[in-house]
Amino acid sequence: MRKAITAAEAAALVPDGARVLYGGFMGVGTPMRIIDALVARGARGLTLIGNDTARPGMGVGRLIDAGCVAKVIVSHIGTNPVTQRKMMDGEIEVELVPQGTLAECIRAGGAGLGGVLTPTGFGTVVSDGKQVVEVDGRQFLLERPIRADVALLKAHEADYNFNLTYRLTATNFNPVMAMAADCVIAEPDEIVPVGVIPPDHIRTPGILVHHLIERPV
């Protein structure tokens, strides 16, 4: 049986300047306690990789507000005016990646693949500087795999073998991100005894998870 840690201890494991994968879609499926602990620690220079930057004061938007972030690799920033302002002021670098491409690149990073071939963005500014591969007469962009130093996941249930389940749409990017980081930290809603979670309900096996956040008091 493995031991859970506090959110503050988890935040201390995320060094300044780290590349950080984070689950969540507009904050749904985002590990909020870890985010708050990173803000409290005063993290700096992070590169965030996820679907979006939520809204001001919500989800990873808290990290944006607090000046913890140097760069984001996301599908959109349209719901966070703070991210937009900081991008225009040169405070944050923004790299926009189509949502499906982003998910596939993270999956490729976790699976050890050399990249993803996609027609999305071909012939637009998205293709600038990227390798083009022709397959059966069609042209595809080669998108490189994405990995990170740390993945921050939000789980529904966990056990003390660190097996994870997710709930409904809060699943989103979390399972693929569990494969694509050197250190995986999961924040569950509940921690249950080993054996309570049926084996076929486990979405992320504990062997992939390095640290589990203890339940809030």
Buried (B, 14 or more C-beta within 10 A) or exposed (E): EBEBBEBBBBBBBBEEEBBBBBBBBBBBBBBBBBBBBBBEBEBBEBBBBBBBBBBBEBBBBBBBBBBBBBBBBBBBBEBBEBBBEBBEEEBBEBEEBBBEBBBBBBBBBBEEEEBBBBEBBBEEEBBEEBEEEEEEEEEBBEBEBBBBBBBBBBBBBBBBBBBBBBEEEBBBBBBBBBBBBEBBBBBBBEBBEEEEBEEEEBBBEBEBBBBBBBEEE
